[in-house]
Amino acid sequence: MLIDFRLEYWIEDDWYIGHLKDVPGVFSQGENLKELQENIKDAYYMMISSDEADSAINSQITNISINV
């Protein structure tokens, strides 16, 4: 299954730096846009696999209500 994410990026000191706007904490960089896109995918996959490992440590999930 393919899911589209928004990649926000900028150029700083000749590096393409970016993050996934839809997934907090997924940042990366590359020497060009193609490399940044490849690296951001790797960062996403590492975060997903890290989340799966963390969930095996007796964590629990509950719902809360927040008035906005």
PQR file of N, CA, C, O and H, with PARSE charges and radii, in Angstrom:
ATOM      1  N   MET A   1       0.843  -1.169   0.000 -0.4000 1.5000
ATOM      2  CA  MET A   1       0.000   0.000   0.000 -0.0000 2.0000
ATOM      3  C   MET A   1       0.892   1.237   0.000  0.5500 1.7000
ATOM      4  O   MET A   1       1.848   1.320   0.771 -0.5500 1.4000
ATOM      5  N   LEU A   2       0.581   2.183  -0.855 -0.4000 1.5000
ATOM      6  CA  LEU A   2       1.306   3.443  -0.912 -0.0000 2.0000
ATOM      7  C   LEU A   2       0.516   4.525  -0.192  0.5500 1.7000
ATOM      8  O   LEU A   2      -0.698   4.635  -0.364 -0.5500 1.4000
ATOM      9  H   LEU A   2      -0.195   2.115  -1.481  0.4000 1.0000
ATOM     10  N   ILE A   3       1.202   5.314   0.606 -0.4000 1.5000
ATOM     11  CA  ILE A   3       0.608   6.456   1.288 -0.0000 2.0000
ATOM     12  C   ILE A   3       1.438   7.670   0.928  0.5500 1.7000
ATOM     13  O   ILE A   3       2.666   7.617   0.998 -0.5500 1.4000
ATOM     14  H   ILE A   3       2.188   5.225   0.745  0.4000 1.0000
ATOM     15  N   ASP A   4       0.800   8.759   0.546 -0.4000 1.5000
ATOM     16  CA  ASP A   4       1.510   9.992   0.235 -0.0000 2.0000
ATOM     17  C   ASP A   4       1.744  10.800   1.496  0.5500 1.7000
ATOM     18  O   ASP A   4       0.831  10.987   2.300 -0.5500 1.4000
ATOM     19  H   ASP A   4      -0.198   8.802   0.489  0.4000 1.0000
ATOM     20  N   PHE A   5       2.969  11.279   1.670 -0.4000 1.5000
ATOM     21  CA  PHE A   5       3.326  12.159   2.770 -0.0000 2.0000
ATOM     22  C   PHE A   5       3.841  13.470   2.183  0.5500 1.7000
ATOM     23  O   PHE A   5       4.341  13.496   1.058 -0.5500 1.4000
ATOM     24  H   PHE A   5       3.711  11.128   1.017  0.4000 1.0000
ATOM     25  N   ARG A   6       3.719  14.540   2.933 -0.4000 1.5000
ATOM     26  CA  ARG A   6       4.245  15.832   2.492 -0.0000 2.0000
ATOM     27  C   ARG A   6       5.666  15.988   3.016  0.5500 1.7000
ATOM     28  O   ARG A   6       5.902  15.952   4.224 -0.5500 1.4000
ATOM     29  H   ARG A   6       3.313  14.518   3.846  0.4000 1.0000
ATOM     30  N   LEU A   7       6.610  16.161   2.094 -0.4000 1.5000
ATOM     31  CA  LEU A   7       8.008  16.389   2.439 -0.0000 2.0000
ATOM     32  C   LEU A   7       8.293  17.883   2.331  0.5500 1.7000
ATOM     33  O   LEU A   7       8.241  18.450   1.240 -0.5500 1.4000
ATOM     34  H   LEU A   7       6.418  16.190   1.113  0.4000 1.0000
ATOM     35  N   GLU A   8       8.588  18.511   3.447 -0.4000 1.5000
ATOM     36  CA  GLU A   8       8.998  19.915   3.441 -0.0000 2.0000
ATOM     37  C   GLU A   8      10.522  19.925   3.449  0.5500 1.7000
ATOM     38  O   GLU A   8      11.145  19.268   4.282 -0.5500 1.4000
ATOM     39  H   GLU A   8       8.630  18.050   4.333  0.4000 1.0000
ATOM     40  N   TYR A   9      11.125  20.673   2.519 -0.4000 1.5000
ATOM     41  CA  TYR A   9      12.585  20.690   2.470 -0.0000 2.0000
ATOM     42  C   TYR A   9      13.091  22.086   2.149  0.5500 1.7000
ATOM     43  O   TYR A   9      12.354  22.935   1.647 -0.5500 1.4000
ATOM     44  H   TYR A   9      10.619  21.208   1.842  0.4000 1.0000
ATOM     45  N   TRP A  10      14.366  22.304   2.449 -0.4000 1.5000
ATOM     46  CA  TRP A  10      15.029  23.566   2.171 -0.0000 2.0000
ATOM     47  C   TRP A  10      16.501  23.256   1.907  0.5500 1.7000
ATOM     48  O   TRP A  10      16.982  22.164   2.211 -0.5500 1.4000
ATOM     49  H   TRP A  10      14.965  21.614   2.857  0.4000 1.0000
ATOM     50  N   ILE A  11      17.200  24.220   1.344 -0.4000 1.5000
ATOM     51  CA  ILE A  11      18.623  24.047   1.054 -0.0000 2.0000
ATOM     52  C   ILE A  11      19.415  24.916   2.017  0.5500 1.7000
ATOM     53  O   ILE A  11      19.169  26.115   2.147 -0.5500 1.4000
ATOM     54  H   ILE A  11      16.810  25.107   1.097  0.4000 1.0000
ATOM     55  N   GLU A  12      20.366  24.287   2.685 -0.4000 1.5000
ATOM     56  CA  GLU A  12      21.203  24.984   3.664 -0.0000 2.0000
ATOM     57  C   GLU A  12      22.639  24.503   3.484  0.5500 1.7000
ATOM     58  O   GLU A  12      22.918  23.311   3.618 -0.5500 1.4000
ATOM     59  H   GLU A  12      20.565  23.313   2.579  0.4000 1.0000
ATOM     60  N   ASP A  13      23.543  25.418   3.184 -0.4000 1.5000
ATOM     61  CA  ASP A  13      24.956  25.069   2.973 -0.0000 2.0000
ATOM     62  C   ASP A  13      25.107  23.947   1.950  0.5500 1.7000
ATOM     63  O   ASP A  13      25.867  23.004   2.166 -0.5500 1.4000
ATOM     64  H   ASP A  13      23.316  26.386   3.076  0.4000 1.0000
ATOM     65  N   ASP A  14      24.384  24.050   0.839 -0.4000 1.5000
ATOM     66  CA  ASP A  14      24.430  23.076  -0.269 -0.0000 2.0000
ATOM     67  C   ASP A  14      23.877  21.696   0.093  0.5500 1.7000
ATOM     68  O   ASP A  14      24.093  20.741  -0.654 -0.5500 1.4000
ATOM     69  H   ASP A  14      23.766  24.816   0.664  0.4000 1.0000
ATOM     70  N   TRP A  15      23.171  21.568   1.215 -0.4000 1.5000
ATOM     71  CA  TRP A  15      22.510  20.322   1.592 -0.0000 2.0000
ATOM     72  C   TRP A  15      21.007  20.490   1.503  0.5500 1.7000
ATOM     73  O   TRP A  15      20.470  21.533   1.875 -0.5500 1.4000
ATOM     74  H   TRP A  15      22.995  22.344   1.821  0.4000 1.0000
ATOM     75  N   TYR A  16      20.334  19.479   1.018 -0.4000 1.5000
ATOM     76  CA  TYR A  16      18.875  19.444   1.028 -0.0000 2.0000
ATOM     77  C   TYR A  16      18.466  18.833   2.372  0.5500 1.7000
ATOM     78  O   TYR A  16      18.821  17.694   2.675 -0.5500 1.4000
ATOM     79  H   TYR A  16      20.770  18.631   0.716  0.4000 1.0000
ATOM     80  N   ILE A  17      17.730  19.584   3.160 -0.4000 1.5000
ATOM     81  CA  ILE A  17      17.315  19.155   4.489 -0.0000 2.0000
ATOM     82  C   ILE A  17      15.795  19.139   4.508  0.5500 1.7000
ATOM     83  O   ILE A  17      15.160  20.059   3.992 -0.5500 1.4000
ATOM     84  H   ILE A  17      17.441  20.509   2.914  0.4000 1.0000
ATOM     85  N   GLY A  18      15.207  18.109   5.093 -0.4000 1.5000
ATOM     86  CA  GLY A  18      13.753  18.054   5.091 -0.0000 2.0000
ATOM     87  C   GLY A  18      13.179  17.190   6.185  0.5500 1.7000
ATOM     88  O   GLY A  18      13.887  16.481   6.901 -0.5500 1.4000
ATOM     89  H   GLY A  18      15.722  17.362   5.512  0.4000 1.0000
ATOM     90  N   HIS A  19      11.860  17.276   6.288 -0.4000 1.5000
ATOM     91  CA  HIS A  19      11.141  16.448   7.244 -0.0000 2.0000
ATOM     92  C   HIS A  19       9.756  16.140   6.693  0.5500 1.7000
ATOM     93  O   HIS A  19       9.238  16.858   5.838 -0.5500 1.4000
ATOM     94  H   HIS A  19      11.284  17.852   5.707  0.4000 1.0000
ATOM     95  N   LEU A  20       9.173  15.068   7.193 -0.4000 1.5000
ATOM     96  CA  LEU A  20       7.813  14.710   6.808 -0.0000 2.0000
ATOM     97  C   LEU A  20       6.859  15.499   7.686  0.5500 1.7000
ATOM     98  O   LEU A  20       6.849  15.331   8.906 -0.5500 1.4000
ATOM     99  H   LEU A  20       9.594  14.485   7.888  0.4000 1.0000
ATOM    100  N   LYS A  21       6.062  16.353   7.076 -0.4000 1.5000
ATOM    101  CA  LYS A  21       5.135  17.186   7.837 -0.0000 2.0000
ATOM    102  C   LYS A  21       4.057  16.352   8.516  0.5500 1.7000
ATOM    103  O   LYS A  21       3.510  16.765   9.539 -0.5500 1.4000
ATOM    104  H   LYS A  21       6.071  16.489   6.085  0.4000 1.0000
ATOM    105  N   ASP A  22       3.747  15.199   7.968 -0.4000 1.5000
ATOM    106  CA  ASP A  22       2.677  14.356   8.497 -0.0000 2.0000
ATOM    107  C   ASP A  22       3.156  13.367   9.555  0.5500 1.7000
ATOM    108  O   ASP A  22       2.339  12.705  10.195 -0.5500 1.4000
ATOM    109  H   ASP A  22       4.191  14.864   7.137  0.4000 1.0000
ATOM    110  N   VAL A  23       4.466  13.259   9.745 -0.4000 1.5000
ATOM    111  CA  VAL A  23       5.013  12.289  10.695 -0.0000 2.0000
ATOM    112  C   VAL A  23       6.071  13.001  11.546  0.5500 1.7000
ATOM    113  O   VAL A  23       7.219  13.126  11.119 -0.5500 1.4000
ATOM    114  H   VAL A  23       5.130  13.797   9.225  0.4000 1.0000
ATOM    115  N   PRO A  24       5.705  13.462  12.727 -0.5600 1.5000
ATOM    116  CA  PRO A  24       6.658  14.186  13.565  0.2800 2.0000
ATOM    117  C   PRO A  24       7.912  13.358  13.862  0.5500 1.7000
ATOM    118  O   PRO A  24       7.826  12.161  14.137 -0.5500 1.4000
ATOM    119  N   GLY A  25       9.056  14.001  13.802 -0.4000 1.5000
ATOM    120  CA  GLY A  25      10.304  13.350  14.158 -0.0000 2.0000
ATOM    121  C   GLY A  25      11.057  12.705  13.014  0.5500 1.7000
ATOM    122  O   GLY A  25      12.146  12.171  13.224 -0.5500 1.4000
ATOM    123  H   GLY A  25       9.125  14.973  13.578  0.4000 1.0000
ATOM    124  N   VAL A  26      10.507  12.739  11.800 -0.4000 1.5000
ATOM    125  CA  VAL A  26      11.202  12.130  10.667 -0.0000 2.0000
ATOM    126  C   VAL A  26      11.901  13.234   9.874  0.5500 1.7000
ATOM    127  O   VAL A  26      11.275  13.946   9.088 -0.5500 1.4000
ATOM    128  H   VAL A  26       9.623  13.172  11.629  0.4000 1.0000
ATOM    129  N   PHE A  27      13.222  13.363  10.098 -0.4000 1.5000
ATOM    130  CA  PHE A  27      14.065  14.358   9.442 -0.0000 2.0000
ATOM    131  C   PHE A  27      15.202  13.638   8.734  0.5500 1.7000
ATOM    132  O   PHE A  27      15.591  12.537   9.124 -0.5500 1.4000
ATOM    133  H   PHE A  27      13.730  12.785  10.736  0.4000 1.0000
ATOM    134  N   SER A  28      15.735  14.270   7.683 -0.4000 1.5000
ATOM    135  CA  SER A  28      16.929  13.740   7.041 -0.0000 2.0000
ATOM    136  C   SER A  28      17.545  14.823   6.169  0.5500 1.7000
ATOM    137  O   SER A  28      17.083  15.963   6.144 -0.5500 1.4000
ATOM    138  H   SER A  28      15.419  15.164   7.365  0.4000 1.0000
ATOM    139  N   GLN A  29      18.602  14.440   5.453 -0.4000 1.5000
ATOM    140  CA  GLN A  29      19.277  15.357   4.547 -0.0000 2.0000
ATOM    141  C   GLN A  29      19.891  14.583   3.404  0.5500 1.7000
ATOM    142  O   GLN A  29      19.993  13.358   3.464 -0.5500 1.4000
ATOM    143  H   GLN A  29      18.977  13.513   5.474  0.4000 1.0000
ATOM    144  N   GLY A  30      20.303  15.290   2.357 -0.4000 1.5000
ATOM    145  CA  GLY A  30      20.951  14.668   1.216 -0.0000 2.0000
ATOM    146  C   GLY A  30      21.672  15.712   0.392  0.5500 1.7000
ATOM    147  O   GLY A  30      21.435  16.911   0.538 -0.5500 1.4000
ATOM    148  H   GLY A  30      20.220  16.285   2.308  0.4000 1.0000
ATOM    149  N   GLU A  31      22.547  15.249  -0.467 -0.4000 1.5000
ATOM    150  CA  GLU A  31      23.287  16.169  -1.327 -0.0000 2.0000
ATOM    151  C   GLU A  31      22.427  16.709  -2.463  0.5500 1.7000
ATOM    152  O   GLU A  31      22.768  17.723  -3.071 -0.5500 1.4000
ATOM    153  H   GLU A  31      22.739  14.275  -0.585  0.4000 1.0000
ATOM    154  N   ASN A  32      21.314  16.038  -2.753 -0.4000 1.5000
ATOM    155  CA  ASN A  32      20.361  16.507  -3.762 -0.0000 2.0000
ATOM    156  C   ASN A  32      18.972  16.024  -3.352  0.5500 1.7000
ATOM    157  O   ASN A  32      18.827  15.290  -2.374 -0.5500 1.4000
ATOM    158  H   ASN A  32      21.037  15.213  -2.259  0.4000 1.0000
ATOM    159  N   LEU A  33      17.959  16.437  -4.101 -0.4000 1.5000
ATOM    160  CA  LEU A  33      16.584  16.101  -3.725 -0.0000 2.0000
ATOM    161  C   LEU A  33      16.336  14.599  -3.777  0.5500 1.7000
ATOM    162  O   LEU A  33      15.660  14.054  -2.904 -0.5500 1.4000
ATOM    163  H   LEU A  33      18.077  17.033  -4.895  0.4000 1.0000
ATOM    164  N   LYS A  34      16.871  13.929  -4.782 -0.4000 1.5000
ATOM    165  CA  LYS A  34      16.670  12.482  -4.881 -0.0000 2.0000
ATOM    166  C   LYS A  34      17.269  11.762  -3.671  0.5500 1.7000
ATOM    167  O   LYS A  34      16.647  10.857  -3.116 -0.5500 1.4000
ATOM    168  H   LYS A  34      17.421  14.372  -5.491  0.4000 1.0000
ATOM    169  N   GLU A  35      18.477  12.163  -3.263 -0.4000 1.5000
ATOM    170  CA  GLU A  35      19.109  11.528  -2.107 -0.0000 2.0000
ATOM    171  C   GLU A  35      18.328  11.832  -0.824  0.5500 1.7000
ATOM    172  O   GLU A  35      18.177  10.963   0.034 -0.5500 1.4000
ATOM    173  H   GLU A  35      18.983  12.898  -3.715  0.4000 1.0000
ATOM    174  N   LEU A  36      17.831  13.068  -0.698 -0.4000 1.5000
ATOM    175  CA  LEU A  36      17.008  13.409   0.463 -0.0000 2.0000
ATOM    176  C   LEU A  36      15.771  12.515   0.508  0.5500 1.7000
ATOM    177  O   LEU A  36      15.420  12.002   1.570 -0.5500 1.4000
ATOM    178  H   LEU A  36      17.953  13.774  -1.396  0.4000 1.0000
ATOM    179  N   GLN A  37      15.110  12.325  -0.632 -0.4000 1.5000
ATOM    180  CA  GLN A  37      13.916  11.482  -0.664 -0.0000 2.0000
ATOM    181  C   GLN A  37      14.240  10.046  -0.253  0.5500 1.7000
ATOM    182  O   GLN A  37      13.469   9.430   0.483 -0.5500 1.4000
ATOM    183  H   GLN A  37      15.396  12.742  -1.495  0.4000 1.0000
ATOM    184  N   GLU A  38      15.362   9.510  -0.713 -0.4000 1.5000
ATOM    185  CA  GLU A  38      15.761   8.160  -0.321 -0.0000 2.0000
ATOM    186  C   GLU A  38      16.058   8.093   1.176  0.5500 1.7000
ATOM    187  O   GLU A  38      15.656   7.150   1.857 -0.5500 1.4000
ATOM    188  H   GLU A  38      15.988  10.011  -1.311  0.4000 1.0000
ATOM    189  N   ASN A  39      16.766   9.106   1.679 -0.4000 1.5000
ATOM    190  CA  ASN A  39      17.135   9.122   3.099 -0.0000 2.0000
ATOM    191  C   ASN A  39      15.923   9.326   3.997  0.5500 1.7000
ATOM    192  O   ASN A  39      15.869   8.763   5.090 -0.5500 1.4000
ATOM    193  H   ASN A  39      17.093   9.872   1.125  0.4000 1.0000
ATOM    194  N   ILE A  40      14.956  10.116   3.562 -0.4000 1.5000
ATOM    195  CA  ILE A  40      13.765  10.358   4.378 -0.0000 2.0000
ATOM    196  C   ILE A  40      12.933   9.077   4.466  0.5500 1.7000
ATOM    197  O   ILE A  40      12.311   8.808   5.493 -0.5500 1.4000
ATOM    198  H   ILE A  40      14.999  10.573   2.674  0.4000 1.0000
ATOM    199  N   LYS A  41      12.923   8.293   3.391 -0.4000 1.5000
ATOM    200  CA  LYS A  41      12.236   6.994   3.437 -0.0000 2.0000
ATOM    201  C   LYS A  41      12.912   6.077   4.446  0.5500 1.7000
ATOM    202  O   LYS A  41      12.240   5.406   5.229 -0.5500 1.4000
ATOM    203  H   LYS A  41      13.428   8.512   2.556  0.4000 1.0000
ATOM    204  N   ASP A  42      14.256   6.048   4.429 -0.4000 1.5000
ATOM    205  CA  ASP A  42      14.998   5.236   5.392 -0.0000 2.0000
ATOM    206  C   ASP A  42      14.695   5.687   6.821  0.5500 1.7000
ATOM    207  O   ASP A  42      14.492   4.858   7.708 -0.5500 1.4000
ATOM    208  H   ASP A  42      14.802   6.593   3.793  0.4000 1.0000
ATOM    209  N   ALA A  43      14.666   7.007   7.042 -0.4000 1.5000
ATOM    210  CA  ALA A  43      14.368   7.531   8.379 -0.0000 2.0000
ATOM    211  C   ALA A  43      12.968   7.124   8.817  0.5500 1.7000
ATOM    212  O   ALA A  43      12.754   6.773   9.978 -0.5500 1.4000
ATOM    213  H   ALA A  43      14.831   7.681   6.322  0.4000 1.0000
ATOM    214  N   TYR A  44      12.014   7.170   7.892 -0.4000 1.5000
ATOM    215  CA  TYR A  44      10.637   6.761   8.199 -0.0000 2.0000
ATOM    216  C   TYR A  44      10.599   5.286   8.599  0.5500 1.7000
ATOM    217  O   TYR A  44       9.987   4.924   9.604 -0.5500 1.4000
ATOM    218  H   TYR A  44      12.187   7.455   6.949  0.4000 1.0000
ATOM    219  N   TYR A  45      11.257   4.439   7.803 -0.4000 1.5000
ATOM    220  CA  TYR A  45      11.255   2.999   8.107 -0.0000 2.0000
ATOM    221  C   TYR A  45      11.946   2.707   9.439  0.5500 1.7000
ATOM    222  O   TYR A  45      11.507   1.828  10.180 -0.5500 1.4000
ATOM    223  H   TYR A  45      11.754   4.733   6.986  0.4000 1.0000
ATOM    224  N   MET A  46      13.024   3.436   9.750 -0.4000 1.5000
ATOM    225  CA  MET A  46      13.698   3.238  11.035 -0.0000 2.0000
ATOM    226  C   MET A  46      12.791   3.647  12.194  0.5500 1.7000
ATOM    227  O   MET A  46      12.768   2.985  13.232 -0.5500 1.4000
ATOM    228  H   MET A  46      13.380   4.151   9.148  0.4000 1.0000
ATOM    229  N   MET A  47      12.044   4.739  12.017 -0.4000 1.5000
ATOM    230  CA  MET A  47      11.154   5.175  13.084 -0.0000 2.0000
ATOM    231  C   MET A  47      10.032   4.164  13.291  0.5500 1.7000
ATOM    232  O   MET A  47       9.683   3.850  14.429 -0.5500 1.4000
ATOM    233  H   MET A  47      12.062   5.277  11.174  0.4000 1.0000
ATOM    234  N   ILE A  48       9.469   3.655  12.208 -0.4000 1.5000
ATOM    235  CA  ILE A  48       8.398   2.663  12.317 -0.0000 2.0000
ATOM    236  C   ILE A  48       8.906   1.407  13.021  0.5500 1.7000
ATOM    237  O   ILE A  48       8.229   0.881  13.905 -0.5500 1.4000
ATOM    238  H   ILE A  48       9.753   3.910  11.283  0.4000 1.0000
ATOM    239  N   SER A  49      10.065   0.929  12.648 -0.4000 1.5000
ATOM    240  CA  SER A  49      10.586  -0.286  13.290 -0.0000 2.0000
ATOM    241  C   SER A  49      10.939  -0.010  14.745  0.5500 1.7000
ATOM    242  O   SER A  49      10.798  -0.899  15.585 -0.5500 1.4000
ATOM    243  H   SER A  49      10.615   1.357  11.929  0.4000 1.0000
ATOM    244  N   SER A  50      11.391   1.189  15.061 -0.4000 1.5000
ATOM    245  CA  SER A  50      11.680   1.563  16.445 -0.0000 2.0000
ATOM    246  C   SER A  50      10.395   1.604  17.266  0.5500 1.7000
ATOM    247  O   SER A  50      10.375   1.143  18.407 -0.5500 1.4000
ATOM    248  H   SER A  50      11.505   1.911  14.379  0.4000 1.0000
ATOM    249  N   ASP A  51       9.316   2.156  16.692 -0.4000 1.5000
ATOM    250  CA  ASP A  51       8.031   2.208  17.386 -0.0000 2.0000
ATOM    251  C   ASP A  51       7.509   0.809  17.684  0.5500 1.7000
ATOM    252  O   ASP A  51       6.948   0.571  18.754 -0.5500 1.4000
ATOM    253  H   ASP A  51       9.333   2.531  15.765  0.4000 1.0000
ATOM    254  N   GLU A  52       7.690  -0.118  16.748 -0.4000 1.5000
ATOM    255  CA  GLU A  52       7.241  -1.491  16.963 -0.0000 2.0000
ATOM    256  C   GLU A  52       8.027  -2.143  18.087  0.5500 1.7000
ATOM    257  O   GLU A  52       7.464  -2.890  18.888 -0.5500 1.4000
ATOM    258  H   GLU A  52       8.146   0.074  15.879  0.4000 1.0000
ATOM    259  N   ALA A  53       9.330  -1.867  18.154 -0.4000 1.5000
ATOM    260  CA  ALA A  53      10.154  -2.435  19.229 -0.0000 2.0000
ATOM    261  C   ALA A  53       9.761  -1.833  20.567  0.5500 1.7000
ATOM    262  O   ALA A  53       9.699  -2.542  21.572 -0.5500 1.4000
ATOM    263  H   ALA A  53       9.787  -1.260  17.504  0.4000 1.0000
ATOM    264  N   ASP A  54       9.496  -0.529  20.592 -0.4000 1.5000
ATOM    265  CA  ASP A  54       9.101   0.132  21.841 -0.0000 2.0000
ATOM    266  C   ASP A  54       7.766  -0.387  22.356  0.5500 1.7000
ATOM    267  O   ASP A  54       7.560  -0.464  23.567 -0.5500 1.4000
ATOM    268  H   ASP A  54       9.547   0.047  19.776  0.4000 1.0000
ATOM    269  N   SER A  55       6.857  -0.742  21.455 -0.4000 1.5000
ATOM    270  CA  SER A  55       5.538  -1.181  21.889 -0.0000 2.0000
ATOM    271  C   SER A  55       5.587  -2.550  22.575  0.5500 1.7000
ATOM    272  O   SER A  55       4.635  -2.938  23.252 -0.5500 1.4000
ATOM    273  H   SER A  55       7.024  -0.679  20.471  0.4000 1.0000
ATOM    274  N   ALA A  56       6.681  -3.271  22.402 -0.4000 1.5000
ATOM    275  CA  ALA A  56       6.810  -4.571  23.044 -0.0000 2.0000
ATOM    276  C   ALA A  56       7.229  -4.450  24.514  0.5500 1.7000
ATOM    277  O   ALA A  56       7.342  -5.460  25.208 -0.5500 1.4000
ATOM    278  H   ALA A  56       7.454  -2.956  21.852  0.4000 1.0000
ATOM    279  N   ILE A  57       7.458  -3.228  24.991 -0.4000 1.5000
ATOM    280  CA  ILE A  57       7.945  -3.018  26.356 -0.0000 2.0000
ATOM    281  C   ILE A  57       6.784  -2.684  27.287  0.5500 1.7000
ATOM    282  O   ILE A  57       6.800  -1.635  27.931 -0.5500 1.4000
ATOM    283  H   ILE A  57       7.366  -2.407  24.427  0.4000 1.0000
ATOM    284  N   ASN A  58       5.786  -3.544  27.371 -0.4000 1.5000
ATOM    285  CA  ASN A  58       4.665  -3.361  28.293 -0.0000 2.0000
ATOM    286  C   ASN A  58       3.977  -2.012  28.192  0.5500 1.7000
ATOM    287  O   ASN A  58       3.410  -1.546  29.180 -0.5500 1.4000
ATOM    288  H   ASN A  58       5.773  -4.397  26.848  0.4000 1.0000
ATOM    289  N   SER A  59       4.005  -1.377  27.046 -0.4000 1.5000
ATOM    290  CA  SER A  59       3.316  -0.083  26.935 -0.0000 2.0000
ATOM    291  C   SER A  59       1.834  -0.322  26.704  0.5500 1.7000
ATOM    292  O   SER A  59       1.423  -1.373  26.211 -0.5500 1.4000
ATOM    293  H   SER A  59       4.466  -1.756  26.243  0.4000 1.0000
ATOM    294  N   GLN A  60       1.049   0.669  27.069 -0.4000 1.5000
ATOM    295  CA  GLN A  60      -0.383   0.589  26.888 -0.0000 2.0000
ATOM    296  C   GLN A  60      -0.869   1.866  26.219  0.5500 1.7000
ATOM    297  O   GLN A  60      -0.207   2.902  26.285 -0.5500 1.4000
ATOM    298  H   GLN A  60       1.383   1.522  27.470  0.4000 1.0000
ATOM    299  N   ILE A  61      -2.014   1.788  25.583 -0.4000 1.5000
ATOM    300  CA  ILE A  61      -2.601   2.931  24.894 -0.0000 2.0000
ATOM    301  C   ILE A  61      -4.000   3.140  25.432  0.5500 1.7000
ATOM    302  O   ILE A  61      -4.757   2.188  25.621 -0.5500 1.4000
ATOM    303  H   ILE A  61      -2.551   0.947  25.530  0.4000 1.0000
ATOM    304  N   THR A  62      -4.335   4.393  25.675 -0.4000 1.5000
ATOM    305  CA  THR A  62      -5.685   4.731  26.099 -0.0000 2.0000
ATOM    306  C   THR A  62      -6.109   6.006  25.381  0.5500 1.7000
ATOM    307  O   THR A  62      -5.264   6.772  24.918 -0.5500 1.4000
ATOM    308  H   THR A  62      -3.720   5.167  25.522  0.4000 1.0000
ATOM    309  N   ASN A  63      -7.378   6.229  25.289 -0.4000 1.5000
ATOM    310  CA  ASN A  63      -7.903   7.440  24.669 -0.0000 2.0000
ATOM    311  C   ASN A  63      -8.134   8.500  25.726  0.5500 1.7000
ATOM    312  O   ASN A  63      -8.529   8.191  26.850 -0.5500 1.4000
ATOM    313  H   ASN A  63      -8.065   5.607  25.665  0.4000 1.0000
ATOM    314  N   ILE A  64      -7.887   9.748  25.366 -0.4000 1.5000
ATOM    315  CA  ILE A  64      -8.209  10.878  26.254 -0.0000 2.0000
ATOM    316  C   ILE A  64      -8.980  11.900  25.439  0.5500 1.7000
ATOM    317  O   ILE A  64      -8.846  11.966  24.217 -0.5500 1.4000
ATOM    318  H   ILE A  64      -7.566   9.999  24.453  0.4000 1.0000
ATOM    319  N   SER A  65      -9.789  12.696  26.125 -0.4000 1.5000
ATOM    320  CA  SER A  65     -10.533  13.763  25.469 -0.0000 2.0000
ATOM    321  C   SER A  65      -9.887  15.089  25.789  0.5500 1.7000
ATOM    322  O   SER A  65      -9.545  15.360  26.940 -0.5500 1.4000
ATOM    323  H   SER A  65      -9.899  12.642  27.118  0.4000 1.0000
ATOM    324  N   ILE A  66      -9.717  15.926  24.763 -0.4000 1.5000
ATOM    325  CA  ILE A  66      -9.129  17.245  24.936 -0.0000 2.0000
ATOM    326  C   ILE A  66     -10.068  18.246  24.280  0.5500 1.7000
ATOM    327  O   ILE A  66     -10.410  18.108  23.106 -0.5500 1.4000
ATOM    328  H   ILE A  66      -9.994  15.706  23.828  0.4000 1.0000
ATOM    329  N   ASN A  67     -10.475  19.233  25.023 -0.4000 1.5000
ATOM    330  CA  ASN A  67     -11.338  20.274  24.503 -0.0000 2.0000
ATOM    331  C   ASN A  67     -10.505  21.261  23.703  0.5500 1.7000
ATOM    332  O   ASN A  67      -9.589  21.882  24.243 -0.5500 1.4000
ATOM    333  H   ASN A  67     -10.196  19.346  25.977  0.4000 1.0000
ATOM    334  N   VAL A  68     -10.814  21.412  22.411 -0.4000 1.5000
ATOM    335  CA  VAL A  68     -10.048  22.332  21.570 -0.0000 2.0000
ATOM    336  C   VAL A  68     -10.929  23.430  21.027  0.5500 1.7000
ATOM    337  O   VAL A  68     -10.454  24.299  20.297 -0.5500 1.4000
ATOM    338  H   VAL A  68     -11.558  20.908  21.972  0.4000 1.0000
TER
END
